[in-house]
Amino acid sequence: MHQRTIRKPVTMDGVGLHSGRPVRITMSPAPPNSGITFRVASHDEPIPAAPESVVNCHYATTIGRNGTRIQTVEHLMAAAAGLGIDNLDVEVDGPEIPAGDGSAKPFVTLLATAGRAEQSAPRRSVKIPYPIRVGSGGRWIQIVPSETLRISYTLDNDHPAIGTQALTCAPSERMFIEEFAPARTYGFLKDLGLMRKNGLARGASLENAIGVGKRGVLNGLRYRDEFVRHKILDLIGDLALLGRPVVGHVIARNAGHALNFELVLAVQRALGLERRPAGAGLAVVPLHAVRRNGALVPAPGLAAF
Ligand SMILES: [Zn+2]
């Protein structure tokens, strides 16, 4: 298999789910082996979509460098991974990727409009050699050797609209596009006030998230088990931070972005994939940030944001 980029630049306007700010992104072709790189229009320094760039992973995955931050990259990352696009330049004129409809579908549509171009460099996957596990209690992820990517996910939530949802799949491109990309993020109405006070969900609406009220879902579901499908979508997006497709069976229970990122770091360490020497600069900071805030990781449903 060869690496892929897109054929022409494409643009999308929208509002950030958390920041509530209007934002425009332009995705352009990028050279082989460059990976997915984000740029903030007013800053020169690119931010590679890599574990070393992750500065926050509660509610959303945020990457940054030297004070510049881009929030909620995971649905765009999932779309690129699902379509097998390795190299992409993403220019953003605000602090967050647009929410679209709360799923990866708008990014899939946009990337499909741009068309895909095969490149000369081979694509190298990350084959999991032995089981790797992160998390504890009722929240954990493990990845075990497998000949293809498989994902098995169990989501438990006390809310009767969610309950226990479990799904196992070996996502092909078609399956990703039809079964996972359209699954939207979700949030509980009762938490909205506190989240907004904390600078989160300020752009959230029933147009870009499944709203869960006391009596149930407020704006309908695209799939009966849309919640667990979105959790799988987030996992695909966060795993894409490794920059190479993962070959292994991921088994997850009630994870979220923080735990997804712990898995990414554990895989990176186990396979010696770090781009920076251990202990140097940013490579250490996000890890501590995850652990220090570990106790603050929200309920499984909320973690989907
Ligand atoms: Zn999400």
Boltz pocket constraint, residues with backbone or C-beta under 6 A from the ligand:
constraints:
  - pocket:
      binder: B
      contacts: [[A, 59], [A, 74], [A, 75], [A, 102], [A, 185], [A, 230], [A, 234], [A, 304], [A, 305]]
      max_distance: 6.0
